Amino acid sequence: MIQFYEATISESSVYEEITRNLKKLCSLLDYHIVGIINFSCHKNFLYSRNLLIKQKNRYKNLNKSVIKRISKLENPIVNLLIQKKEILLYSKDNSSYETLVPEAKSEMYIPLFNEYNDDIIGSIYLSKIIVSDKASDLNKLHNSNTMNIIKAINTAYRTAHLLLEKRHSIFSIINTFSEMTREKDPFMLLHPYHVANFAKELAIKLGLSETLVKKTYLSGILHDVGKIYMPEHLLTKKAHLTDNEYEIIKKHSIYSYNLIKNITGLDDIARFVKYHHENYDGTGYPCKLRGDQIPLISRIIKVADSVDAMLSPRAYKKPKNINYVISELIRCKGLNFDPRMTDGMLEILANHLKPMANVPLNSITWANLTLSTVKRMYSLEGILIRYNSGYLFKTDKFNFSYDIDVSEIQNSSIYISRSTNEFIEYKAIVSYVTENEVFISDCEYVVYEDSFNILWELKGQLKLSNFKMYDVQICKIGGNMLTFYLPQNTLHYYNSNNGAETFKIFFDDGTVIDIAGRLSKNFTSGGISYYDFVYSDLLPKTKDEIFKQLFRHQVQIKNLYNN
């Protein structure tokens, strides 16, 4: 059985206690800067997100993240700390070691240990901008009050470290599940994350607590984990399932429950996942629960799962449009779905048609990392994990030591699939790379270049400057640009300097518009390649027709929703 350790206090309370004691320690030792240094699991890099600086009798955040590869530090004093496992005092006047904070003249490192052995899991870091008196520092360190504060910090940090290990273990399970899904059924790769996003939005709309919102999101990601035991030919079968085959598929919710219940601390998640196919009227499975007998989060997952299943392509079906989804939600209200969940989801779908404001990244999600060099562009898929110190992107199908010259990276972006064919772009600041991991210190939301745009599934035809033609699917369209997609590796072309392309847009009322322009960005996610097409030399008459179509579609959706 996988074991996780439950903390008796919240994660935020733990860090508040650590911060409070760090300030006390800094004042007692008469240092200027204080913080916690965290080590990666292999101790090949260190990072500190929230260093505090003392100004008179107040502390303020230094607003400076420290993220360093230990092997690349010049004479790293951190290596001495890891080797000797003792408190280290260092002054710049008589040593050549590189300081963690460049302005520091004196530094103090106090190791923090694992509860069960002498393994170092972190360090208290203090520094001064003047040379310190070591004899005075040692005298203050041996003061009983000082030692008690250090012990309190160590105890609290152990709890924080265990919480971090628990989270990392869950992330590893999710990453393994995602990679297995990618190999088994690529169409389903993004489905758990879309369900989690819809479910989280609905949980927030219902006014659930932050804890329950987090459980809802995690339940959404894990709701179909039992499908790893399903025969691949049934998951991808294009014909209708037989009665016997359907009975086999129905077992996946029990399999998901069995997998998750063996992870200590996820008992609630296991229960929510088990009942996500129960119908509000009692006709679902596995236990034919009805109404309030079904856990609230299971009812949330039910409607979120159904919405994404309708919107998404499968091996056996094409995606349904938003009109169909809204009609089905209304038809099944009180039958398959809790009426409250139905009303909330209808509002969410209506809001998804509007341009998005800044969307914060979730704790874990499937992502595309796009890296641009002088020679080419790399589009990589993997898990993106949010930590206090930044973000970790992990991919199992790329090696940054051999497959790319990291020094040539010019731009990097993260793309997140919020729902089917709805992507959010973030500018990524890459701090360091290992063999298959990228540490990102910050992700900055990128506003879509076309301020007026809507999600709309339309047919299109792209003609490149080399006269090759491709039938494509449009997923987003605005007054200045559109986004389209097609199966991965279909379009072996990406060079915005190769001349103008032309594009035909086939609207659902029979209107056809021809536009000149160029390809500006592309990335791949879930076996699908997405491209931005920016219009050029657009005639006023053509632009007016595009806006006319956009307004017509918005009115159509609004009327359907109101009815």
C-alpha positions in Angstrom: 0.0 0.0 0.0 1.2 3.5 -0.8 1.5 5.5 2.4 0.9 9.3 2.7 1.2 11.2 5.9 -1.7 13.4 7.0 -0.8 16.7 8.6 -2.8 17.8 11.6 -2.7 21.4 10.5 -3.1 23.0 7.1 -0.1 23.7 4.7 -0.6 27.4 5.0 -0.5 27.2 8.8 2.8 25.3 8.6 4.4 28.0 6.5 3.0 30.8 8.6 4.7 29.1 11.7 8.0 28.7 9.8 7.9 32.4 8.7 7.1 33.6 12.2 10.0 31.7 13.8 12.4 32.7 11.0 11.8 36.3 11.9 12.5 35.6 15.5 15.7 33.8 14.7 16.9 36.6 12.3 16.4 39.2 15.1 18.1 37.1 17.8 21.2 36.5 15.5 21.2 40.1 14.3 21.2 39.2 10.5 19.6 41.1 7.7 18.2 38.3 5.4 16.5 35.0 6.3 14.7 32.2 4.5 14.5 28.5 3.8 16.6 26.8 1.2 14.9 23.8 -0.4 16.8 20.9 -2.1 15.6 18.8 -5.0 15.2 15.1 -4.3 18.6 14.3 -5.8 20.1 17.5 -4.3 21.3 18.6 -7.7 19.7 22.1 -7.3 18.4 24.4 -4.6 15.7 27.0 -4.6 14.2 29.6 -2.2 11.1 31.5 -3.2 10.5 33.8 -0.2 13.6 35.3 1.3 12.8 38.0 3.9 14.8 41.1 4.5 14.8 43.0 7.8 14.4 46.8 7.5 14.5 48.5 10.9 12.0 46.4 12.9 9.9 45.2 10.0 10.4 42.3 7.5 9.5 42.5 3.9 9.6 40.0 1.1 12.8 40.3 -0.9 10.8 39.5 -4.1 13.7 37.5 -5.4 13.6 33.8 -6.2 16.9 31.9 -5.8 17.1 28.9 -8.1 20.5 27.4 -8.7 22.0 24.2 -10.1 24.4 23.1 -7.3 26.9 21.6 -9.8 27.2 25.0 -11.6 27.9 27.1 -8.5 31.4 28.3 -8.2 32.9 26.6 -5.1 29.4 26.0 -3.7 29.3 26.2 0.1 26.1 24.2 -0.1 28.2 21.1 -1.0 30.0 21.5 2.4 26.6 21.7 4.1 25.4 18.5 2.5 28.7 16.7 3.2 29.4 17.8 6.8 25.7 18.2 8.0 26.7 20.9 10.4 26.0 24.6 10.9 28.2 26.6 8.6 29.3 30.2 9.1 31.0 32.0 6.2 32.5 35.4 5.6 33.5 36.7 2.2 36.6 38.4 3.5 38.6 35.2 3.9 37.0 32.7 1.5 36.4 32.2 -2.2 33.0 30.5 -1.9 30.2 32.0 -3.9 27.4 33.5 -1.8 23.8 32.7 -2.4 22.8 36.3 -2.3 25.5 38.3 -4.3 25.4 41.3 -1.9 26.0 39.2 1.2 29.3 39.5 3.1 28.5 36.9 5.7 26.2 33.8 5.5 24.9 31.2 7.9 23.5 27.8 6.9 21.6 25.8 9.5 20.7 22.3 8.2 17.2 20.9 8.6 17.0 17.1 9.0 14.6 14.3 8.2 12.8 13.0 11.3 13.9 9.4 10.7 17.5 9.7 9.7 20.2 12.3 9.3 19.4 13.2 5.7 19.3 16.9 5.1 16.0 18.0 3.6 16.6 21.8 3.7 18.4 24.6 5.4 17.8 27.8 7.2 19.6 30.6 5.4 20.7 33.8 7.0 23.0 36.5 5.5 24.4 40.0 6.3 25.6 42.8 4.0 28.5 43.3 6.4 31.2 40.9 7.7 29.9 39.3 10.9 31.7 38.5 14.1 31.9 34.6 14.2 32.6 34.4 17.9 29.5 36.5 18.6 27.4 34.4 16.2 28.5 31.2 17.9 27.6 32.5 21.3 24.1 33.5 20.2 23.6 30.2 18.4 24.2 28.3 21.6 21.7 30.3 23.5 18.8 28.0 24.6 16.2 30.3 23.2 17.9 30.3 19.8 18.2 26.5 19.8 14.4 26.1 20.7 13.5 28.3 17.7 15.7 26.3 15.4 14.0 23.1 16.7 10.6 24.6 16.1 11.5 25.5 12.5 12.9 22.0 11.9 9.7 20.4 13.2 7.4 22.6 11.1 9.6 22.1 8.1 9.4 18.3 8.4 5.6 18.6 8.2 5.9 20.8 5.2 8.3 18.4 3.6 6.0 15.4 4.2 3.1 17.4 2.6 5.4 18.1 -0.4 6.3 14.4 -0.7 2.7 13.4 -0.5 1.8 15.9 -3.3 4.8 14.7 -5.4 3.7 11.1 -5.0 0.2 11.9 -6.2 1.7 13.8 -9.1 3.8 10.8 -10.1 0.7 8.6 -10.1 -1.2 11.1 -12.3 1.8 11.4 -14.6 2.0 7.6 -15.0 -1.7 7.4 -15.7 -1.5 10.1 -18.3 1.4 8.5 -20.1 -0.4 5.1 -20.2 -3.5 6.8 -21.5 -1.5 8.6 -24.2 -0.2 5.2 -25.5 -3.5 3.4 -25.1 -6.1 6.0 -26.2 -4.7 9.4 -27.3 -8.2 10.8 -27.7 -8.7 10.4 -23.9 -5.4 12.1 -22.8 -6.9 15.5 -22.1 -10.3 14.3 -20.9 -9.5 13.9 -17.2 -8.0 17.5 -17.1 -11.0 19.0 -19.0 -13.4 17.2 -16.5 -11.3 18.5 -13.6 -11.4 22.1 -15.0 -15.2 22.0 -15.5 -15.7 20.4 -12.1 -13.6 22.9 -10.3 -15.4 25.8 -11.9 -18.8 24.3 -10.9 -17.6 23.7 -7.3 -16.5 27.3 -7.0 -19.9 28.5 -8.5 -21.7 26.4 -5.9 -19.7 28.0 -3.1 -17.8 25.0 -1.9 -14.8 25.5 0.5 -11.3 25.7 -0.8 -10.6 22.2 0.5 -13.6 20.7 -1.3 -12.7 22.6 -4.5 -9.3 20.9 -4.4 -10.8 17.5 -3.8 -13.2 18.1 -6.7 -10.3 19.0 -9.1 -8.3 15.9 -8.0 -11.4 13.7 -8.3 -11.9 15.0 -11.9 -8.3 14.1 -12.8 -8.6 10.6 -11.3 -12.2 9.7 -12.2 -11.3 7.4 -15.1 -8.0 6.0 -13.8 -9.6 2.5 -13.7 -9.7 2.5 -17.5 -6.1 1.4 -17.6 -7.6 -2.1 -16.9 -10.0 -1.9 -19.8 -9.2 -3.7 -23.1 -7.8 -1.3 -25.6 -10.0 -2.6 -28.4 -13.2 -1.7 -26.4 -12.0 1.9 -25.6 -11.3 2.6 -29.2 -14.0 0.6 -30.9 -15.8 2.6 -33.6 -19.0 0.4 -33.7 -21.6 0.3 -30.9 -20.6 -1.8 -27.9 -22.5 -5.0 -27.3 -24.3 -5.5 -24.0 -21.5 -7.6 -22.7 -18.9 -5.1 -23.8 -20.8 -2.3 -22.1 -20.9 -4.3 -18.8 -17.1 -4.6 -19.0 -16.7 -0.8 -19.5 -19.0 -0.1 -16.6 -16.6 -1.7 -14.2 -14.0 1.1 -14.7 -15.6 3.2 -11.9 -15.1 0.3 -9.4 -11.6 -0.2 -10.7 -10.9 3.5 -10.2 -12.2 3.2 -6.6 -10.1 0.2 -5.9 -6.9 1.9 -7.1 -7.4 5.1 -5.2 -8.7 3.7 -1.9 -5.2 2.1 -1.5 -3.7 5.5 -1.2 -3.9 6.6 2.4 -5.4 10.1 2.6 -7.5 9.8 -0.6 -10.5 7.9 0.8 -12.9 10.7 0.0 -11.5 10.9 -3.6 -12.0 7.2 -4.0 -15.7 7.5 -2.9 -16.4 10.5 -5.2 -14.9 8.6 -8.2 -16.8 5.4 -7.5 -20.2 7.1 -7.9 -19.5 9.5 -10.8 -21.7 7.5 -13.2 -24.8 7.5 -10.9 -27.8 9.3 -12.4 -29.9 11.7 -10.4 -33.0 9.6 -11.0 -31.4 6.4 -9.8 -30.8 4.7 -13.2 -27.0 4.9 -13.2 -24.3 2.6 -12.0 -22.7 0.9 -10.1 -25.2 1.2 -7.2 -28.3 2.9 -8.6 -28.1 5.7 -6.1 -30.5 8.6 -6.5 -30.7 12.3 -5.6 -28.8 13.3 -2.4 -27.7 9.7 -1.9 -25.0 10.5 -4.5 -22.1 12.4 -3.0 -22.2 16.1 -4.1 -18.8 15.9 -5.7 -19.8 12.8 -7.6 -22.8 14.8 -9.0 -20.4 17.5 -10.1 -18.1 15.1 -11.8 -21.1 13.5 -13.5 -22.1 16.6 -15.4 -18.5 17.7 -16.1 -17.7 14.3 -17.5 -20.8 14.3 -19.7 -20.1 17.8 -21.1 -16.5 17.0 -22.1 -17.5 13.6 -23.5 -20.0 15.4 -25.8 -17.6 18.2 -26.8 -14.6 16.0 -27.4 -13.7 13.7 -30.4 -13.5 10.0 -29.8 -12.3 7.1 -32.0 -16.0 6.2 -32.4 -17.6 9.7 -32.8 -17.1 13.3 -33.9 -17.4 16.1 -31.3 -20.8 17.7 -30.7 -21.3 21.4 -31.0 -22.2 23.7 -28.1 -25.8 23.9 -29.3 -26.2 20.2 -28.9 -24.5 20.1 -25.5 -26.8 22.8 -24.1 -29.9 21.0 -25.5 -28.8 17.7 -23.9 -28.1 19.3 -20.5 -31.6 20.8 -20.5 -33.2 17.6 -21.7 -31.5 15.5 -19.0 -32.0 18.0 -16.1 -33.4 16.1 -13.2 -32.8 12.7 -14.9 -29.1 12.2 -15.5 -28.1 15.4 -13.8 -28.8 17.2 -10.5 -30.8 20.3 -11.5 -28.5 22.6 -9.6 -25.5 21.1 -11.4 -27.2 21.5 -14.7 -28.0 25.2 -14.2 -24.4 25.9 -13.0 -22.9 24.1 -16.0 -25.1 26.0 -18.4 -23.8 29.3 -17.0 -20.2 28.0 -17.2 -20.6 27.0 -20.9 -22.1 30.4 -21.7 -19.1 32.1 -20.0 -16.7 29.9 -22.0 -17.8 31.7 -25.2 -16.5 35.0 -23.9 -12.8 36.1 -24.1 -10.9 34.9 -21.0 -9.3 37.1 -18.4 -6.2 35.9 -16.6 -6.6 32.2 -15.6 -4.4 31.0 -12.8 -2.6 27.7 -13.3 -3.9 24.6 -11.4 -1.7 22.6 -9.0 -1.2 19.9 -11.7 -2.3 19.7 -15.3 -1.3 18.3 -18.7 0.6 21.0 -20.6 2.5 21.7 -23.9 5.9 23.3 -23.5 7.0 25.1 -26.7 10.7 26.0 -27.0 11.9 28.1 -29.9 15.6 28.2 -31.0 17.3 29.8 -34.1 17.0 26.5 -36.0 13.6 25.1 -35.1 10.7 24.9 -32.7 10.1 22.1 -30.2 6.5 21.2 -29.0 6.7 18.9 -26.0 3.9 17.4 -23.9 4.0 16.5 -20.3 2.8 17.1 -16.7 3.1 20.7 -15.2 3.3 20.8 -11.4 3.0 23.9 -9.4 5.1 24.4 -6.3 5.7 27.3 -3.9 8.9 28.1 -5.7 7.6 27.8 -9.3 6.6 25.1 -11.8 8.1 21.8 -12.8 7.5 20.4 -16.3 8.2 16.7 -16.8 8.1 14.8 -20.0 9.0 11.2 -20.6 9.7 11.4 -24.3 12.4 14.0 -24.5 15.9 14.4 -23.1 17.2 17.9 -22.7 20.8 16.7 -22.3 20.8 15.2 -25.9 17.8 16.4 -27.9 18.3 20.2 -27.7 21.0 22.8 -27.1 19.5 24.6 -24.1 21.8 27.6 -24.7 20.0 28.3 -28.0 16.5 28.6 -26.5 15.1 32.0 -27.4 11.5 31.8 -26.3 9.4 29.4 -24.3 5.7 29.1 -23.8 3.3 26.9 -21.9 -0.1 26.0 -23.4 -2.9 24.6 -21.2 -6.0 23.0 -22.5 -8.9 24.4 -20.5 -11.5 22.4 -22.4 -11.7 20.9 -25.8 -10.0 23.1 -28.3 -9.8 26.0 -25.8 -6.2 26.8 -24.9 -4.5 29.3 -22.6 -1.0 30.5 -23.3 1.6 31.5 -20.7 5.1 32.9 -21.3 7.4 30.6 -19.4 10.7 31.7 -17.7 12.9 28.6 -17.8 15.4 28.5 -14.8 17.2 25.2 -15.4 16.7 21.8 -17.1 17.7 18.3 -16.2 17.4 15.2 -18.4 13.6 15.2 -18.7 12.5 18.1 -16.5 12.3 21.8 -16.8 12.1 24.1 -13.8 10.0 27.2 -14.6 10.4 30.1 -12.2 7.3 31.9 -13.5 4.4 31.7 -15.9 2.9 34.9 -17.2 -0.6 34.8 -18.8 -0.6 35.9 -22.5 -3.6 37.8 -23.7 -4.9 36.4 -27.0 -3.9 38.8 -29.7 -7.4 39.2 -31.0 -9.4 40.9 -28.2 -12.8 40.0 -29.8 -13.0 36.2 -30.4 -15.2 33.3 -29.7 -15.0 29.5 -29.6 -16.7 28.2 -32.7 -16.3 24.9 -34.5 -16.2 25.6 -38.3 -14.8 24.0 -41.4 -11.9 25.6 -43.1 -9.4 25.2 -45.9 -5.8 26.3 -45.8 -3.7 26.9 -49.0 0.0 27.4 -48.3 2.4 29.5 -50.4 3.8 26.2 -51.8 0.2 25.5 -53.2 -0.5 22.6 -50.8 -4.0 22.5 -49.5 -5.4 21.2 -46.2 -9.0 20.7 -45.0 -8.9 21.9 -41.3 -11.2 22.4 -38.4 -11.5 26.0 -36.9 -12.0 26.1 -33.1 -11.6 29.9 -32.4 -12.3 32.9 -34.6 -12.0 36.6 -34.2 -11.8 39.8 -36.1 -8.0 39.6 -36.7 -7.0 36.0 -36.4 -8.3 32.4 -36.0 -7.1 29.1 -34.5 -7.5 25.8 -36.4 -6.4 22.3 -35.8 -5.7 19.0 -37.6 -4.1 15.6 -36.7 -0.5 15.7 -35.5 2.1 15.5 -38.3 -0.4 16.3 -41.0 1.1 19.8 -41.8 4.9 19.5 -42.2 5.3 23.2 -42.4 6.0 26.1 -40.1 7.8 29.2 -41.4 6.1 32.6 -41.1 8.6 34.1 -43.6 7.7 31.8 -46.6 5.1 34.2 -48.0 1.3 34.6 -47.6 -1.2 31.8 -47.2 -4.9 31.9 -48.0 -7.8 30.6 -45.9 -11.4 29.7 -46.7 -13.9 29.9 -43.8 -17.1 27.9 -44.2 -19.8 29.3 -41.9 -22.7 27.2 -40.8 -25.2 29.4 -42.8 -23.5 28.7 -46.1 -21.4 31.8 -46.2 -17.8 31.3 -47.4 -15.1 34.0 -46.8 -11.6 34.0 -48.3 -8.8 35.6 -46.3 -5.1 36.1 -46.8 -2.7 35.9 -43.9 0.1 33.9 -42.3 0.7 31.1 -39.8 2.1 32.7 -36.5 2.2 30.0 -33.8 1.7 26.3 -33.5 1.8 23.6 -30.8 0.7 20.0 -30.3 -1.5 18.5 -27.6 -3.3 15.2 -27.3 -2.3 14.1 -30.8 -3.7 17.3 -32.3 -1.7 20.2 -33.8 -3.1 23.7 -33.4 -2.1 26.8 -35.5 -2.9 30.5 -35.3 -3.6 32.2 -38.6 -3.3 36.0 -38.6 -5.2 37.9 -41.2 -3.5 40.4 -43.5 -4.8 43.1 -45.9 -8.3 42.5 -44.8 -10.9 44.5 -46.8 -13.4 46.4 -44.7 -16.3 44.5 -46.3 -14.7 41.2 -45.4 -14.1 42.3 -41.8 -17.7 43.5 -41.5 -18.9 40.1 -42.7 -16.8 38.2 -40.1 -18.1 40.4 -37.3 -21.7 39.9 -38.6 -21.1 36.1 -38.3 -19.6 36.4 -34.8 -22.6 38.4 -33.5 -25.1 36.0 -35.2 -23.5 33.0 -33.5 -23.5 34.8 -30.1 -27.2 35.7 -30.4 -28.0 32.1 -31.4 -26.2 30.6 -28.4 -27.8 33.2 -26.0 -31.3 32.5 -27.3 -30.7 28.8 -26.9 -29.5 29.2 -23.4 -32.4 31.6 -22.4 -35.0 29.2 -23.9 
